Amino acid sequence: MHPTPAQPNRAAHDREIESLAEFDEVVAEHGSLARFRVQAVDLTDRTHVLLDIDSTGAVFLGCPMDPEAAAKVRAAGALVFPPVPGLPFDPYRGFVYGPDELFASLDEGYEATPDARAYAWFQQTKADGDVFSSMLRAVHDDAVSDALDELLVGARVVGVMGGHAMARGTQEYAGAARLGRELARAGLTVATGGGPGAMEAANLGAYAAPFDDGMLTEALRLLAKAPGFRPSVTDWAHAAFKVRERWPDGGASVGIPTWFYGHEPPNAFAAHIAKYFANALREDGLLARSTAGVVFLPGAAGTVQEIFDNATPNYYESRGEPTPMVLVDREHWTRRLPAWPLLQSLARERSMENRIALVDRIEEAPDALKRLGS
C-alpha cells in the first residue's frame, strides 16, 4: 500500500475545529465550545447551536455566522475574527491546498485560477505596502504551517530539491521522477518545493508509485508534449491534469511552493500543497520537515541556497541529530557550482560529516540516503 502523510493528530490539536463535521462532533460530545478554536467553518446553519451553547474563551477564525449568533458569542467572551471579503484566498484556512483548488477555472486560462489571482493580489498589496494586507499574509502562512504540521504527524519525510528549469522530456526529468517513485515505494513521504522542473518530476514519481512501471513511462511521454511552463502555464498545467485524469488516485506527496516566485506555478502532482507568501518561511519549513533527509538534484541559486540552509542546522545541531544530505551529479556540484567542497569543509570533524554524500547518478541517491540514515 502506498504511504500517505498521517492524518491530523487530534490529541495534539484537540482544541481546534476545522470542519462542520468536527463542529457537530464536539457539540455532541462536549456540549460546549468553551476555549475551542473554530477555524474557517461556515456556521450560518448552526445559529441555534451558537445561541444556546457555552462559548466562553472560544475563538472563531473566519467563520461565517448569523449576526445574532456573532453578537451572542462575543457577549459570552469569545473572540470573533470575521471573514475578510474580496480576497482570492482564505487567511484562516484549516487545511493545506490541493491542485484542484489552486487550478480551479483553468479552462478559462491560468490567469483565472485562484493561484494566479492570489499572486496578483500579492503583487498589488506588496507594492502598496498596506499593513493590513501584510497581516493577512502572515495569518495565512501561519495557518498553512499549522495545517502542514497536522498533515505530517508521524510521516517520514524526505525532501527532493532541484531547479525549476529541468524540462519535461529530458533524461534528467525522467530520472528525478524515478527517484520520487522509488522513495515513495520505500515508505517515505516525498516533499518538494512544489514547483515545476525537478520538483514536479519528484512529485510525479510519487504519484506514479502505486501503478506499474509502464504508467510512468507513458506519463513522461505525454508530458513531454508541453516541456515547460513557458510560454503557456495553461498548456503546461493541462498536460498534468490529463495525466491525472488517465491515472486517477495516484500516490500522495507534498509540495511547498511560494507566491514570492510568481514565475513558478505549483505542479499538479503533489496531493498536498502548502503554499506560502513568505519564501523564507517556505524554505525553512520545507527543510525542517524533511526529517528523513534531503536529496539535492542539480539546480542553480535556489538549490545552492537550500543546501546551506539545510547544512546550517546540521552544523550547529540546532534541530537535534544531523539529517542526511545527498548531492546528485559530481560534475555539477564540484565544477559548475562547487558547493560540495565547501559542504565537506563545513562538515569536517563534526557529527554531520557522516551524514553527507555526493553521488554521480540519480539512481544512487536512494541507497546513499538509506546508508546515511542508518
HUMO-V858875 format. One record per backbone hydrogen bond with DSSP energy under -0.5 kcal/mol. CO is the residue of the C=O (numbers start at 1). NH is the residue of the N-H. If there is no record, write none. Layout:
# HUMO-V858875
co={CO,CO}
nh={NH,NH}
This chain:
# HUMO-V858875
co={8,9,9,11,13,15,17,19,20,21,22,23,24,25,26,26,27,31,33,36,36,37,37,38,38,41,43,46,47,48,49,49,54,54,55,56,58,59,59,60,60,61,62,64,66,67,68,69,70,71,72,73,74,79,79,80,81,83,84,89,90,97,98,98,99,101,102,103,105,106,109,110,113,114,115,116,117,118,119,120,121,122,123,124,125,125,130,131,132,133,134,135,136,137,138,139,140,141,142,143,144,145,146,147,148,150,152,155,156,157,158,159,160,161,163,163,167,170,171,172,173,174,175,176,177,178,179,180,181,182,183,184,184,188,189,190,191,192,194,196,197,198,199,200,201,202,203,204,205,206,207,208,212,212,213,214,215,216,217,218,219,220,222,223,224,227,232,233,234,235,236,237,238,239,240,241,242,243,245,253,254,255,257,260,261,263,267,269,271,272,272,273,273,276,277,278,279,280,281,282,283,284,285,287,289,290,293,294,295,295,296,298,300,301,302,303,304,305,306,307,308,309,310,311,312,313,313,313,317,324,325,325,326,327,329,330,331,331,332,333,335,337,338,339,340,341,342,343,344,347,347,350,351,352,353,355,357,359,361,362,364,365,366,367,368,369,370,371}
nh={10,12,13,14,16,37,39,23,24,25,26,27,28,29,30,31,31,54,36,38,59,17,39,40,61,43,46,50,51,52,52,53,33,34,58,35,79,38,61,62,81,40,64,43,70,71,72,73,74,75,76,78,77,60,81,82,62,85,87,91,93,273,101,102,103,104,115,106,108,109,112,113,117,118,119,120,121,122,123,124,125,126,127,128,129,130,134,135,136,137,138,139,140,141,142,143,144,145,146,147,148,149,150,151,152,153,155,157,189,292,191,295,193,297,166,198,170,174,175,176,177,178,179,180,181,182,183,184,185,186,188,3,187,190,158,254,160,256,267,199,201,202,203,204,205,206,207,208,209,209,251,211,215,216,217,218,219,220,221,222,223,224,225,226,227,168,236,237,238,239,240,241,242,243,244,245,246,247,248,272,192,274,276,262,264,265,270,271,273,255,274,97,275,259,279,282,283,284,285,286,287,288,289,290,291,293,159,326,161,297,328,163,304,305,306,307,308,309,310,311,312,313,314,315,316,317,318,319,320,294,327,357,296,359,333,334,335,336,337,340,338,339,342,343,344,345,346,347,348,350,353,353,354,355,356,325,327,329,364,365,368,369,370,371,372,373,374,374}
